[in-house]
Amino acid sequence: INNAARHYKLKFKIMSNVSTSIANGSTYKTTTASAGGNTWSFLQVTGKINYISVLKTTNNPFRGAGKEFKTWGEVEAAYKSADMQIAIFSAKSILSA
């Protein structure tokens, strides 16, 4: 990822800070990342229930809840493109802090 991150350094950015809320015994943290012309929203839920949701927000007229995963490892395994790997790495670093 480090080489890919250097290559895309000027094309990648975190769009917003972390937004946190607490409900139903769980903590909900969300952030948005943009790379390679696409924007994704990441939601990490911890506490009573635990999951990570990934939603492509660019050009997505059929927006739903996004894809849900149990761990960051599952998220990383599901997406192979360099753009998405950079977005995942950044979101994971920010949301897990």
Long-range contacts (C-beta under 8 A, 24 or more apart in sequence): 1-85, 1-86, 1-89, 4-82, 4-85, 4-86, 5-86, 5-89, 7-82, 8-35, 8-36, 8-82, 8-83, 8-86, 11-35, 11-36, 12-36, 12-83, 12-86, 12-87, 12-90, 14-90, 14-94, 15-39, 18-94, 18-95, 22-47, 24-48, 24-49, 25-49, 26-50, 29-95, 30-95, 31-91, 31-94, 31-95, 32-57, 33-86, 33-87, 33-90, 33-91, 34-58, 34-87, 35-83, 35-84, 35-86, 35-87, 36-81, 36-82, 36-83, 38-83, 38-84, 40-84, 40-87, 40-91, 41-66, 42-87, 42-88, 42-91, 42-95, 44-95, 44-96, 54-78, 54-79, 54-88, 72-96
